[in-house]
Amino acid sequence: MKLLSVGVILFSMNLMADDFQARKSKWSANLDNKISDLQKTKSCVDAATDHEALKKCQKDRKETFKEARKERKERFKNKRTKDKTKKSQS
């Protein structure tokens, strides 16, 4: 019985570690994407020579972040749908 308990605990710990690594990796990738978007905006601002060019940088930045926000909402919506499906199957 003790051996079974130890096995279950070790198995659970392994699943938690895998989940941690997956979440860490996803978070790191998201940060890389945000940094890349900010660097593009900074390059645009640095290259701007007049007010109109700055306005274009701002417009591009807003569009980029709007798209990212839309993607996040879609992922969240899909995750909630998936979670509801799992609960209804249980």
C-alpha positions in Angstrom: 0.0 0.0 0.0 2.8 2.4 0.9 4.5 1.6 -2.5 1.3 2.5 -4.3 1.0 5.8 -2.4 4.5 6.7 -3.1 4.0 5.9 -6.8 0.9 8.0 -7.0 2.7 10.9 -5.4 5.7 10.7 -7.7 3.4 10.5 -10.7 1.5 13.6 -9.6 4.7 15.5 -9.0 5.9 14.6 -12.5 2.7 15.8 -14.0 3.0 19.1 -12.0 6.6 19.5 -13.2 5.6 19.0 -16.8 2.7 21.4 -16.5 5.1 24.0 -14.9 7.6 23.6 -17.8 4.8 24.0 -20.4 3.4 27.1 -18.7 6.9 28.6 -18.2 7.7 28.0 -21.9 4.4 29.5 -23.1 4.9 32.5 -20.8 8.5 33.0 -22.1 7.3 32.8 -25.7 4.6 35.4 -25.0 7.1 37.8 -23.5 9.4 37.3 -26.5 6.5 38.3 -28.8 5.7 41.4 -26.7 9.4 42.5 -26.7 9.6 42.0 -30.4 6.5 44.1 -31.0 7.9 46.9 -28.7 11.2 46.8 -30.5 9.4 47.2 -33.9 7.6 50.2 -32.4 10.8 51.7 -31.1 12.5 51.3 -34.4 9.6 53.0 -36.1 9.7 55.9 -33.6 13.5 56.2 -34.0 13.2 56.3 -37.8 10.4 58.9 -37.7 11.3 62.3 -39.1 8.1 64.2 -38.7 4.8 64.2 -36.9 3.0 62.2 -39.5 5.5 59.4 -39.3 5.1 59.3 -35.5 1.3 59.1 -35.9 1.8 56.1 -38.3 4.0 54.4 -35.6 1.3 54.9 -33.0 -1.4 53.6 -35.4 0.7 50.5 -36.2 1.3 49.9 -32.5 -2.4 50.1 -31.7 -3.2 47.7 -34.5 -0.5 45.2 -33.3 -1.7 45.3 -29.7 -5.4 45.1 -30.8 -4.6 41.9 -32.8 -2.7 40.5 -29.8 -5.6 41.3 -27.5 -8.1 39.6 -30.0 -5.9 36.5 -30.1 -5.7 36.4 -26.2 -9.5 36.7 -26.0 -9.9 33.9 -28.5 -7.5 31.6 -26.7 -9.3 32.3 -23.4 -12.7 31.7 -25.0 -11.4 28.4 -26.5 -9.9 27.4 -23.1 -13.2 28.1 -21.3 -15.1 26.1 -23.9 -12.7 23.2 -23.5 -13.0 23.3 -19.7 -16.8 23.3 -19.9 -16.7 20.3 -22.2 -14.4 18.4 -19.8 -16.7 19.2 -16.9 -19.8 18.0 -18.7 -18.1 14.7 -19.7 -17.2 14.0 -16.1 
